[in-house]
Amino acid sequence: MAGALIAQAASPLHAAESYRVVDVDGLGHYWHYTLPPGKLPSRNVLERHPSGCAAISVRIEPDGTPHQMHVLKSEWTPMLPVNKKLLDANLIDQLSRARFTPGPQNPERLPVYSYVVMSFITWPANSMHPAASTQKRVDGVSKKLAALCHVPDFVERVARATDTPLPWGD
């Protein structure tokens, strides 16, 4: 990023380019997103590695399009590195096709740099439409997966990467 970032303890970072830097918990105040249906990784990968998550950094432009996506962190069931790369790439592809709409704190459609946590759970082959009890269990697993990919120091990491001191100390 060109220019310095300035941080305030209770508010998101502001970049000289007018990008706000917010963590995943604050993203919904600025932008909401909808993922279009996406292509799935190969059946072989899905059958062997049914769950995981990825934290993907994203720059959201004023027109609601995502740019500069990178995997910050991912947690997948044990697998070969090539399969991990396939799953990570699949989620980046899905996010690249997402469209963002302004949140309540962003009527001006200000651009934001943040990250999104995407989790992935493969349904068993014999349950295309799970019962309500199964859905509740899957939702719980999904929340646990998302917690694995939370990046609690995201704003601070951006500040360090741009050599910007935070006002509340190192």
N, C-alpha and C positions, 0 to 999 in steps of 0.2 A: 504494500500500500504506500502510495506517496503521501508524505505529510505525516504528522504525528497524531497519535490518538490521545485524547484527554479523558481521564476517568473521573467519575464522581462516585462516592461510596454507595449511595442508594440508587443510582441510576445507571443505565447502560453507558458504555463507552461511545464516544462520538468521533468519527474519523473526519479528517480534513475534507475528504471528498463527500461529506455529509452522510456517510454510512454509519448506522448505529450498530454496535456490536452487543448482542444480547445472548444470554444462554437459552437453552431449550425451554426452560420454564417461562421465560419472558417472551418467547417468540409469538405465542398466540395473541398477545396484546398488539402486536404489529402486523402479523400476517397469518392467515389461515390457508391451509392447502388441501387440495384434493388430488389423490393419485389416480390416474387412469388405469384401467386393467393393463397388466403387463405380461410379457412372456415369462414363463417359468424356466428355471435351470433344467438340465436334463433329468429324466426320470431316475437314472442311476445315482446322480448326486442327491436327489430328494429322498430316495429310499434309504440311503445310507446315513444321511445327515439331516435329520428332520427339523432341527431348530437352531436358532441363534438370533443375533441382532448386530446392527452396525450403527455407529454414530457417524453421520455424514455432514461435513461442513458445507454450507451453501451461502452464496451471495444472492439475495433476492433484489431484483431491479424494480424500479417504479412501475413497470408494466406487468409485474407479477411473474416474471420468468426467472427460473433458477439458473445460476452460473457458478463456475469455479467449485465444483463439487469434489470433495476428497474424503476418503474414509479416515476418520480420526482414530477410531477404535472399533474392533469387532470381536464378538464372542460367538463362536460356532461350536457345535458338537465336534469332537475330534475328527479331523479329515486331512487329506493331502493338501499341501499348499495350493496346488492348481485348482482344486475344487473350492477352496476358500476364496481365491481370486474370482472364480466364476460367480459365486454367490454375491460377493461385494460388488462386482461389476453389474450384476443384475439389479441390485438395489439402486445403484447410481443411475442406471438407465431408467428405472421407474421414476426416480426423483427428477430426472432431467425432463420428463414429460409432465410433471405436476404443474398445476397453475395455482398461483397464490392470489388471494383477495385480501384487501386491507382489513386489519383488525381495528378494534375500538380506539386504540391510541395512535392510529396511523391514517387519519382521513386524508393527509397530504401525500400518501403513498411514498413515504421516505424509504430509500433502499436500506436493507439490513444485512448484516453478516451474522450468521448464527449456525446452528446445526440441528439436524433432525435425527431422532432415533427411530429406526425401522426394525421391527422384529419379524421373524419368519418362523412359522410352525407348519409342518406338513401334516395334513390329515391322513389318518390311516386309509389304506386303499378301499376298505369296505364301508366307509362312513362319509359319503359326500355331503350329507346334510345332517350334522350332529344334533342330538337331542339337546334340550335346554341345559341339562345337567352337564353334559360334555362341553357345551359352549361356555358355561360358567368356569369350568376347570381350565379350558383353553385360554380364556380371558385372564385368569390368574397367572398362568404360565407366561403369557405375553407381557404382563406387567413386571414379572420377575426378570424376564429377559431384558426388557427396556431398562430396568434399573442397572443391569450389568454394563450397559453401554452409556450410562450417564457420564458426562465429562464435567465434574463439579468445578474445575478451575479453568473453564473455557475462556472466559473474559480475561482472566489473568494471563493465560497462555498467549492470547492475541496481543496483549500489552507487552509481554516479554519479547515476542517475535518482532515487534515494531519498535523495541527499545523505548517504550513509554513507561515512566514511573507511575505507579498507582498512588493516589493521595493517602491511602490508609496504610502504606508501608509495603515492604517486600514480603 
